[in-house]
């Protein structure tokens, strides 16, 4: 899932710090999610999706 989230973020031309600033997710935590070292909770995924301006299904699809 992390690699897919990264592809979505990069496709939107967003940096990790931009997504973190908009979502309130710690940069280290977000990085671990993208690297596949951490599985995000549902509320975290929702905040990331909102920060990117996409639907939740776009992140997990």
Backbone bond lengths (Angstrom), bond angles and torsions (degrees), N, CA, C in turn:
res aa  C-N    CA-C-N  psi(-1)  N-CA   C-N-CA  omega(-1)  CA-C   N-CA-C  phi
1 X - - - 1.449 - - 1.530 110.59 -
2 X 1.322 117.24 -36.57 1.458 120.75 -177.73 1.510 112.80 -59.22
3 X 1.345 116.41 -42.85 1.462 120.06 179.99 1.531 110.66 -64.40
4 X 1.317 116.44 -35.65 1.468 119.95 178.51 1.530 110.24 -67.55
5 X 1.322 116.87 -42.53 1.471 120.63 177.89 1.526 109.56 -59.95
6 X 1.323 116.78 -42.02 1.464 120.73 178.40 1.531 110.96 -61.67
7 X 1.338 117.19 -44.14 1.466 120.41 179.24 1.528 111.20 -61.14
8 X 1.339 116.49 -41.62 1.468 120.00 178.12 1.526 109.68 -62.40
9 X 1.329 117.01 -47.37 1.471 121.18 -179.64 1.520 111.22 -59.83
10 X 1.323 116.15 -47.76 1.461 119.91 -179.33 1.523 111.40 -65.90
11 X 1.321 117.43 -35.23 1.456 121.17 177.22 1.521 112.85 -63.89
12 X 1.322 114.93 -25.99 1.467 120.54 178.38 1.527 111.62 -93.23
13 X 1.338 116.16 3.82 1.469 122.07 -178.42 1.521 112.46 56.93
14 X 1.331 115.89 41.69 1.457 121.67 176.93 1.516 109.08 -107.88
15 X 1.317 116.50 144.85 1.459 120.76 175.28 1.530 108.86 -91.61
16 X 1.308 115.83 162.68 1.465 119.34 175.94 1.528 110.81 -58.34
17 X 1.353 118.89 -47.08 1.477 118.43 178.78 1.527 113.73 -58.88
18 X 1.337 117.53 -34.53 1.467 119.76 178.20 1.524 110.49 -64.26
19 X 1.329 116.25 -47.27 1.463 120.07 -179.98 1.521 110.20 -63.31
20 X 1.312 116.95 -41.66 1.460 120.45 -179.57 1.522 111.65 -65.20
21 X 1.314 116.46 -41.72 1.459 120.27 178.70 1.514 112.39 -63.04
22 X 1.315 116.06 -38.51 1.468 120.62 -179.32 1.519 112.14 -76.77
23 X 1.326 116.75 -31.54 1.467 120.29 -173.83 1.526 113.77 -96.95
24 X 1.329 116.16 -20.40 1.457 119.47 -176.41 1.521 113.10 81.01
25 X 1.327 116.90 10.73 1.462 121.25 177.96 1.523 107.92 -87.24
26 X 1.317 116.29 133.21 1.455 122.50 178.70 1.527 110.40 -57.96
27 X 1.335 117.19 139.92 1.463 121.63 -177.39 1.530 111.36 -58.88
28 X 1.319 117.67 -42.54 1.469 120.74 -179.64 1.529 110.57 -64.23
29 X 1.314 116.30 -41.39 1.465 120.67 178.58 1.520 110.22 -63.93
30 X 1.326 116.10 -45.67 1.462 120.16 -179.56 1.523 110.61 -61.94
31 X 1.302 116.94 -41.96 1.463 121.19 179.27 1.526 110.99 -61.25
32 X 1.329 117.07 -42.52 1.470 120.74 177.80 1.526 111.14 -62.94
33 X 1.325 117.19 -36.20 1.472 120.93 177.74 1.526 109.59 -63.34
34 X 1.332 116.85 -49.57 1.464 120.23 -178.45 1.528 111.97 -63.78
35 X 1.318 117.02 -33.15 1.464 120.94 -179.50 1.524 112.33 -80.11
36 X 1.327 116.34 -7.59 1.453 120.00 179.42 1.514 114.03 82.26
37 X 1.335 116.63 13.37 1.461 121.20 -179.97 1.526 112.79 -89.55
38 X 1.320 116.55 -8.36 1.460 121.51 -178.21 1.519 109.37 -145.15
39 X 1.312 116.31 140.24 1.465 121.55 175.73 1.520 108.66 -100.36
40 X 1.321 117.41 119.19 1.464 119.95 -176.93 1.525 112.32 -73.85
41 X 1.317 114.50 150.09 1.461 120.71 173.06 1.524 108.25 -73.63
42 X 1.316 115.87 160.32 1.462 120.91 -178.45 1.520 111.76 -56.99
43 X 1.323 118.26 -43.64 1.465 119.85 -178.23 1.531 111.31 -64.61
44 X 1.323 116.86 -32.81 1.461 120.38 176.90 1.526 110.41 -68.28
45 X 1.325 117.20 -43.14 1.460 120.95 177.32 1.521 111.35 -60.63
46 X 1.323 116.26 -40.10 1.466 120.37 179.03 1.522 110.06 -62.84
47 X 1.323 117.22 -43.89 1.473 121.02 179.98 1.527 111.12 -64.73
48 X 1.331 116.73 -39.13 1.465 120.55 178.54 1.533 109.79 -65.70
49 X 1.320 117.04 -44.39 1.462 120.84 178.95 1.527 110.47 -60.35
50 X 1.312 117.16 -45.01 1.462 120.83 179.24 1.524 110.82 -62.86
51 X 1.331 116.14 -40.03 1.465 120.29 179.76 1.522 111.81 -63.86
52 X 1.315 116.07 -32.67 1.466 120.88 179.34 1.524 112.15 -86.58
53 X 1.320 116.75 -14.08 1.459 120.45 -178.80 1.510 112.74 77.04
54 X 1.342 116.83 31.11 1.455 121.61 179.78 1.522 109.30 -123.49
55 X 1.314 116.07 168.07 1.455 121.58 176.03 1.533 108.65 -79.63
56 X 1.312 116.53 152.55 1.457 121.48 178.73 1.521 110.45 -55.76
57 X 1.311 117.01 -40.39 1.474 120.19 -178.53 1.523 111.62 -62.67
58 X 1.336 117.70 -24.67 1.455 120.94 177.67 1.529 111.71 -69.28
59 X 1.321 116.69 -27.55 1.461 120.60 179.91 1.516 112.54 -83.50
60 X 1.313 116.44 -33.76 1.459 119.03 -174.96 1.527 112.22 -100.11
61 X 1.336 116.55 -6.67 1.446 121.57 -175.85 1.471 112.74 -76.60
